[in-house]
Amino acid sequence: MVITLLLPLSALLVTALTRGFGQALNWQTLTLENFQQALWGYPAIRQAFVTSLWLTGLSAIVLSVMALFLAFFLSWRRSRLVRGLGFASELTYALPGIVTGVAAMLFFLRPLPLLGVSLYGTVWIILAAYLANFLALVLRPTLAGFAQIEPSLDEAARLCGAGLIRRMTDILLPLAAPSVLAGALLVFLTALNEIQVSVLLVTAQTQTLGPTIIFLDEGGSAPLAAAVGCLMIGVVLGLMLLASRLTRRLPQGVLPWQA
């Protein structure tokens, strides 16, 4: 733990709290200017924070809805098509992010059929890559939640004439909500720190946090990049603590950092 986690994080924090890269941390070099600049000094960093937060939040919401319906069919209405969709979600998550990024570039380079609109160079191509890459993260917890739901509840509602959407909203969603929420948190935490996919898809107008840190470091602003990294860690830790407080309402084994 000390070698693989605490020492690297301490180096990141020390760099963020000093005036220049490589300086020793003492009362003469101690400063909070890097954090101030990361929060309010650079509009590009602030825009990257905003873009990453709403982009990952939207991805988590869309994937939660997709996983809810896909888990329903995978659990109780298995077919070749549904099994193929489940396998595809696992495959896209197993692929390296750089491969997903290149595939998104090639697929969305031309305008979409019928619509005539190209997603290349916009923030929406990053969203499409996130949806393809992170479906498995929310699908697995949702499947665990459906495994604890009695199928007779859905069958009784169907015999009473309730349609699929009505059964989802009134019966299945309230019962599976803790598992779906856990999966949405996993998607949010993973997508917020994602670099491999988005580094190929970002532009000057559509920056996200991961590539922003790389560009700052390569541009000679290592202390500022370290400050942005510390802020990202703070957001992730806050969300992990929130998810941990919900453990009692979640199926066992849903959160990967808890046994």
DRENGU-887859 format. One record per residue (C-alpha): x, y, z; residue number from 1. Coordinates in nm, 4 decimals. Example, Ala and Ser with C-alpha at 12.3 -4.5 7.8 and 13.67 -1.06 7.14 Angstrom:
BEGIN
+----------+----------+----------+-----+
|        x |        y |        z | num |
+----------+----------+----------+-----+
|   1.2300 |  -0.4500 |   0.7800 |   1 |
|   1.3670 |  -0.1060 |   0.7140 |   2 |
+----------+----------+----------+-----+
//
This chain:
BEGIN
+----------+----------+----------+-----+
|        x |        y |        z | num |
+----------+----------+----------+-----+
|   0.0000 |   0.0000 |   0.0000 |   1 |
|   0.2767 |   0.2450 |   0.0900 |   2 |
|   0.4831 |   0.1758 |  -0.2229 |   3 |
|   0.2042 |   0.1477 |  -0.4792 |   4 |
|  -0.0445 |   0.4041 |  -0.3494 |   5 |
|   0.0646 |   0.6367 |  -0.0694 |   6 |
|   0.4074 |   0.7299 |  -0.2053 |   7 |
|   0.2835 |   0.8238 |  -0.5560 |   8 |
|  -0.0087 |   1.0191 |  -0.4098 |   9 |
|   0.2220 |   1.1997 |  -0.1691 |  10 |
|   0.4502 |   1.2958 |  -0.4589 |  11 |
|   0.1479 |   1.4282 |  -0.6477 |  12 |
|   0.0326 |   1.6331 |  -0.3497 |  13 |
|   0.3814 |   1.7716 |  -0.2789 |  14 |
|   0.4165 |   1.8792 |  -0.6423 |  15 |
|   0.0761 |   2.0488 |  -0.6310 |  16 |
|   0.1697 |   2.2396 |  -0.3134 |  17 |
|   0.5051 |   2.3739 |  -0.4349 |  18 |
|   0.5815 |   2.6682 |  -0.6618 |  19 |
|   0.7943 |   2.4730 |  -0.9085 |  20 |
|   0.8509 |   2.1177 |  -1.0187 |  21 |
|   1.1174 |   1.9345 |  -0.8162 |  22 |
|   1.1191 |   2.1747 |  -0.5231 |  23 |
|   1.1221 |   2.0422 |  -0.1673 |  24 |
|   0.8101 |   2.1194 |   0.0341 |  25 |
|   0.8791 |   2.3717 |   0.3112 |  26 |
|   0.7346 |   2.6973 |   0.4403 |  27 |
|   0.9131 |   2.8965 |   0.1704 |  28 |
|   0.7872 |   2.6851 |  -0.1200 |  29 |
|   0.4424 |   2.5999 |   0.0194 |  30 |
|   0.1615 |   2.7539 |  -0.1865 |  31 |
|  -0.2022 |   2.6984 |  -0.2768 |  32 |
|  -0.1696 |   2.8957 |  -0.5962 |  33 |
|  -0.1797 |   2.5848 |  -0.8140 |  34 |
|  -0.5156 |   2.4829 |  -0.6712 |  35 |
|  -0.6429 |   2.8380 |  -0.7083 |  36 |
|  -0.5317 |   2.8452 |  -1.0701 |  37 |
|  -0.6856 |   2.5036 |  -1.1346 |  38 |
|  -1.0214 |   2.6148 |  -0.9951 |  39 |
|  -1.0470 |   2.9749 |  -1.1098 |  40 |
|  -0.7377 |   3.0853 |  -1.3015 |  41 |
|  -0.7621 |   2.8919 |  -1.6264 |  42 |
|  -1.0971 |   2.8838 |  -1.8109 |  43 |
|  -0.9788 |   2.5804 |  -2.0114 |  44 |
|  -0.9327 |   2.3743 |  -1.6941 |  45 |
|  -1.2664 |   2.4870 |  -1.5551 |  46 |
|  -1.4327 |   2.4012 |  -1.8857 |  47 |
|  -1.2653 |   2.0587 |  -1.8806 |  48 |
|  -1.4093 |   1.9973 |  -1.5337 |  49 |
|  -1.7574 |   2.1001 |  -1.6468 |  50 |
|  -1.7362 |   1.8944 |  -1.9665 |  51 |
|  -1.6125 |   1.5833 |  -1.7844 |  52 |
|  -1.8763 |   1.6091 |  -1.5100 |  53 |
|  -2.1786 |   1.6494 |  -1.7370 |  54 |
|  -2.0430 |   1.4051 |  -1.9942 |  55 |
|  -1.9799 |   1.1305 |  -1.7388 |  56 |
|  -2.3088 |   1.2061 |  -1.5640 |  57 |
|  -2.5035 |   1.1769 |  -1.8889 |  58 |
|  -2.3171 |   0.8562 |  -1.9751 |  59 |
|  -2.4084 |   0.7079 |  -1.6372 |  60 |
|  -2.7776 |   0.7945 |  -1.6822 |  61 |
|  -2.8044 |   0.6602 |  -2.0386 |  62 |
|  -2.6111 |   0.3432 |  -1.9560 |  63 |
|  -2.8261 |   0.2832 |  -1.6469 |  64 |
|  -3.1406 |   0.2848 |  -1.8596 |  65 |
|  -2.9779 |   0.0592 |  -2.1184 |  66 |
|  -2.8528 |  -0.1810 |  -1.8510 |  67 |
|  -3.1938 |  -0.1966 |  -1.6833 |  68 |
|  -3.3679 |  -0.3228 |  -1.9958 |  69 |
|  -3.0766 |  -0.5410 |  -2.1051 |  70 |
|  -3.0555 |  -0.7035 |  -1.7598 |  71 |
|  -3.4291 |  -0.7737 |  -1.7738 |  72 |
|  -3.3986 |  -0.9657 |  -2.1000 |  73 |
|  -3.0713 |  -1.1338 |  -2.0025 |  74 |
|  -3.2234 |  -1.2564 |  -1.6751 |  75 |
|  -3.5728 |  -1.3629 |  -1.7812 |  76 |
|  -3.6085 |  -1.3376 |  -2.1596 |  77 |
|  -3.2869 |  -1.4880 |  -2.2894 |  78 |
|  -3.2465 |  -1.5113 |  -2.6670 |  79 |
|  -2.9596 |  -1.5240 |  -2.9120 |  80 |
|  -2.9897 |  -1.1533 |  -2.9860 |  81 |
|  -2.9906 |  -1.0603 |  -2.6182 |  82 |
|  -2.6980 |  -1.2899 |  -2.5409 |  83 |
|  -2.5122 |  -1.1332 |  -2.8321 |  84 |
|  -2.5732 |  -0.7850 |  -2.6907 |  85 |
|  -2.4480 |  -0.8975 |  -2.3507 |  86 |
|  -2.1346 |  -1.0453 |  -2.5068 |  87 |
|  -2.0797 |  -0.7275 |  -2.7092 |  88 |
|  -2.0897 |  -0.5154 |  -2.3926 |  89 |
|  -1.8270 |  -0.7381 |  -2.2317 |  90 |
|  -1.6115 |  -0.7289 |  -2.5455 |  91 |
|  -1.6114 |  -0.3502 |  -2.5773 |  92 |
|  -1.5041 |  -0.3165 |  -2.2134 |  93 |
|  -1.2251 |  -0.5712 |  -2.2627 |  94 |
|  -1.0862 |  -0.3865 |  -2.5649 |  95 |
|  -0.8107 |  -0.1308 |  -2.4982 |  96 |
|  -0.9418 |   0.2217 |  -2.4818 |  97 |
|  -0.7114 |   0.3302 |  -2.7618 |  98 |
|  -0.8813 |   0.0769 |  -2.9914 |  99 |
|  -1.2255 |   0.2095 |  -2.9009 | 100 |
|  -1.1040 |   0.5632 |  -2.9698 | 101 |
|  -0.9692 |   0.4757 |  -3.3122 | 102 |
|  -1.2878 |   0.2838 |  -3.3970 | 103 |
|  -1.5005 |   0.5846 |  -3.2953 | 104 |
|  -1.2899 |   0.8143 |  -3.5123 | 105 |
|  -1.3253 |   0.5912 |  -3.8170 | 106 |
|  -1.6969 |   0.5229 |  -3.7662 | 107 |
|  -1.8081 |   0.8809 |  -3.7013 | 108 |
|  -1.5742 |   1.0476 |  -3.9496 | 109 |
|  -1.8473 |   1.0494 |  -4.2133 | 110 |
|  -2.1904 |   1.2060 |  -4.1529 | 111 |
|  -2.4485 |   0.9788 |  -3.9972 | 112 |
|  -2.6838 |   0.8103 |  -4.2465 | 113 |
|  -3.0187 |   0.9880 |  -4.2954 | 114 |
|  -2.9259 |   1.2650 |  -4.0505 | 115 |
|  -2.6330 |   1.4019 |  -4.2485 | 116 |
|  -2.4627 |   1.5178 |  -3.9267 | 117 |
|  -2.1042 |   1.4304 |  -3.8365 | 118 |
|  -2.0106 |   1.3724 |  -3.4732 | 119 |
|  -1.6385 |   1.3906 |  -3.5466 | 120 |
|  -1.4751 |   1.6778 |  -3.3619 | 121 |
|  -1.7702 |   1.7269 |  -3.1245 | 122 |
|  -1.8241 |   1.6247 |  -2.7642 | 123 |
|  -2.0880 |   1.3741 |  -2.8762 | 124 |
|  -1.8285 |   1.1393 |  -3.0245 | 125 |
|  -1.6742 |   1.1121 |  -2.6755 | 126 |
|  -2.0179 |   1.0312 |  -2.5353 | 127 |
|  -2.0668 |   0.7607 |  -2.7986 | 128 |
|  -1.7275 |   0.6077 |  -2.7112 | 129 |
|  -1.8153 |   0.6122 |  -2.3395 | 130 |
|  -2.1475 |   0.4389 |  -2.4051 | 131 |
|  -1.9721 |   0.1681 |  -2.6037 | 132 |
|  -1.6885 |   0.1199 |  -2.3589 | 133 |
|  -1.8564 |   0.1281 |  -2.0167 | 134 |
|  -2.1858 |  -0.0584 |  -2.0572 | 135 |
|  -2.0454 |  -0.3664 |  -1.8836 | 136 |
|  -1.9657 |  -0.1634 |  -1.5699 | 137 |
|  -2.3307 |  -0.0887 |  -1.5015 | 138 |
|  -2.4689 |  -0.4095 |  -1.6519 | 139 |
|  -2.2907 |  -0.6442 |  -1.4084 | 140 |
|  -2.4271 |  -0.4845 |  -1.0879 | 141 |
|  -2.7717 |  -0.4605 |  -1.2458 | 142 |
|  -2.7652 |  -0.8316 |  -1.3282 | 143 |
|  -2.6710 |  -0.9016 |  -0.9659 | 144 |
|  -2.9719 |  -0.7009 |  -0.8564 | 145 |
|  -3.2085 |  -0.8832 |  -1.0919 | 146 |
|  -3.0810 |  -1.2159 |  -0.9580 | 147 |
|  -3.2342 |  -1.1227 |  -0.6215 | 148 |
|  -3.5739 |  -1.0241 |  -0.7637 | 149 |
|  -3.8466 |  -1.2883 |  -0.7687 | 150 |
|  -3.9586 |  -1.3401 |  -1.1328 | 151 |
|  -4.3139 |  -1.4097 |  -1.0163 | 152 |
|  -4.3570 |  -1.0376 |  -0.9410 | 153 |
|  -4.3077 |  -0.9545 |  -1.3064 | 154 |
|  -4.5266 |  -1.2441 |  -1.4158 | 155 |
|  -4.8103 |  -1.1361 |  -1.1858 | 156 |
|  -4.7953 |  -0.7808 |  -1.3170 | 157 |
|  -4.7974 |  -0.9071 |  -1.6742 | 158 |
|  -5.1048 |  -1.1231 |  -1.6054 | 159 |
|  -5.2772 |  -0.8131 |  -1.4717 | 160 |
|  -5.2210 |  -0.6422 |  -1.8064 | 161 |
|  -4.9242 |  -0.4211 |  -1.7210 | 162 |
|  -4.6954 |  -0.3464 |  -2.0133 | 163 |
|  -4.3170 |  -0.3643 |  -2.0081 | 164 |
|  -4.2657 |   0.0053 |  -1.9347 | 165 |
|  -4.5253 |  -0.0009 |  -1.6567 | 166 |
|  -4.3648 |  -0.3078 |  -1.4990 | 167 |
|  -4.0220 |  -0.1505 |  -1.5232 | 168 |
|  -4.1207 |   0.1775 |  -1.3577 | 169 |
|  -4.3561 |   0.0415 |  -1.0893 | 170 |
|  -4.1979 |  -0.2908 |  -0.9895 | 171 |
|  -3.8554 |  -0.3682 |  -1.1287 | 172 |
|  -3.6888 |  -0.0267 |  -1.1115 | 173 |
|  -3.7589 |   0.0293 |  -0.7379 | 174 |
|  -3.6236 |  -0.3179 |  -0.6573 | 175 |
|  -3.3177 |  -0.2926 |  -0.8815 | 176 |
|  -3.2476 |   0.0757 |  -0.8099 | 177 |
|  -2.9628 |   0.0163 |  -0.5575 | 178 |
|  -2.7763 |  -0.2062 |  -0.8033 | 179 |
|  -2.8335 |   0.0335 |  -1.0922 | 180 |
|  -2.7115 |   0.3217 |  -0.8770 | 181 |
|  -2.3960 |   0.1284 |  -0.7870 | 182 |
|  -2.3284 |   0.0606 |  -1.1548 | 183 |
|  -2.3893 |   0.4258 |  -1.2416 | 184 |
|  -2.1358 |   0.5300 |  -0.9780 | 185 |
|  -1.8809 |   0.2875 |  -1.1238 | 186 |
|  -1.9354 |   0.4354 |  -1.4686 | 187 |
|  -1.9020 |   0.7881 |  -1.3341 | 188 |
|  -1.5817 |   0.7110 |  -1.1448 | 189 |
|  -1.4242 |   0.5309 |  -1.4407 | 190 |
|  -1.5271 |   0.7750 |  -1.7131 | 191 |
|  -1.4212 |   1.0778 |  -1.5083 | 192 |
|  -1.0621 |   0.9502 |  -1.4991 | 193 |
|  -1.0598 |   0.8018 |  -1.8487 | 194 |
|  -0.7704 |   0.8977 |  -2.0752 | 195 |
|  -0.7137 |   0.6370 |  -2.3473 | 196 |
|  -1.0445 |   0.6856 |  -2.5277 | 197 |
|  -1.0839 |   1.0611 |  -2.4964 | 198 |
|  -0.7222 |   1.1593 |  -2.5703 | 199 |
|  -0.7834 |   1.0723 |  -2.9359 | 200 |
|  -1.1241 |   1.2403 |  -2.9542 | 201 |
|  -1.0848 |   1.5713 |  -2.7705 | 202 |
|  -1.0427 |   1.9026 |  -2.9495 | 203 |
|  -0.9606 |   2.2525 |  -2.8325 | 204 |
|  -1.3306 |   2.3106 |  -2.7646 | 205 |
|  -1.4114 |   1.9693 |  -2.6123 | 206 |
|  -1.1458 |   1.9004 |  -2.3504 | 207 |
|  -1.1921 |   1.6485 |  -2.0694 | 208 |
|  -0.9926 |   1.6143 |  -1.7484 | 209 |
|  -0.7673 |   1.3211 |  -1.8361 | 210 |
|  -0.6199 |   1.4658 |  -2.1562 | 211 |
|  -0.6025 |   1.8110 |  -1.9931 | 212 |
|  -0.3647 |   1.6781 |  -1.7266 | 213 |
|  -0.1440 |   1.5218 |  -1.9948 | 214 |
|  -0.1351 |   1.8425 |  -2.1990 | 215 |
|  -0.0519 |   2.0524 |  -1.8913 | 216 |
|   0.2320 |   1.8224 |  -1.7913 | 217 |
|   0.3746 |   1.8085 |  -2.1428 | 218 |
|   0.3494 |   2.1886 |  -2.1615 | 219 |
|   0.5760 |   2.2324 |  -1.8600 | 220 |
|   0.3030 |   2.3009 |  -1.6009 | 221 |
|   0.3614 |   1.9942 |  -1.3836 | 222 |
|   0.2531 |   2.1606 |  -1.0528 | 223 |
|  -0.0718 |   2.2766 |  -1.2123 | 224 |
|  -0.1299 |   1.9320 |  -1.3608 | 225 |
|  -0.0687 |   1.7791 |  -1.0173 | 226 |
|  -0.3235 |   2.0155 |  -0.8631 | 227 |
|  -0.5862 |   1.9116 |  -1.1190 | 228 |
|  -0.5026 |   1.5480 |  -1.0450 | 229 |
|  -0.5501 |   1.6048 |  -0.6711 | 230 |
|  -0.8884 |   1.7630 |  -0.7340 | 231 |
|  -0.9883 |   1.4616 |  -0.9439 | 232 |
|  -0.8835 |   1.2296 |  -0.6620 | 233 |
|  -1.0945 |   1.4323 |  -0.4209 | 234 |
|  -1.4030 |   1.3940 |  -0.6398 | 235 |
|  -1.3437 |   1.0203 |  -0.6778 | 236 |
|  -1.2946 |   0.9680 |  -0.3044 | 237 |
|  -1.6116 |   1.1593 |  -0.2296 | 238 |
|  -1.8151 |   0.9430 |  -0.4665 | 239 |
|  -1.6572 |   0.6244 |  -0.3287 | 240 |
|  -1.7510 |   0.7276 |   0.0261 | 241 |
|  -2.1048 |   0.7991 |  -0.0911 | 242 |
|  -2.1290 |   0.4562 |  -0.2532 | 243 |
|  -1.9830 |   0.2894 |   0.0557 | 244 |
|  -2.2529 |   0.4466 |   0.2736 | 245 |
|  -2.5113 |   0.2784 |   0.0511 | 246 |
|  -2.3552 |  -0.0651 |   0.1014 | 247 |
|  -2.6328 |  -0.1905 |   0.3284 | 248 |
|  -2.8856 |  -0.1364 |   0.0506 | 249 |
|  -2.6715 |  -0.2923 |  -0.2228 | 250 |
|  -2.6351 |  -0.6600 |  -0.3192 | 251 |
|  -2.3199 |  -0.8214 |  -0.1877 | 252 |
|  -2.0207 |  -0.7921 |  -0.4158 | 253 |
|  -2.1565 |  -0.5031 |  -0.6225 | 254 |
|  -1.8869 |  -0.2542 |  -0.5243 | 255 |
|  -1.5446 |  -0.3771 |  -0.6463 | 256 |
|  -1.3535 |  -0.2211 |  -0.3544 | 257 |
|  -1.5606 |  -0.4108 |  -0.0949 | 258 |
|  -1.5680 |  -0.7863 |  -0.0420 | 259 |
+----------+----------+----------+-----+
//
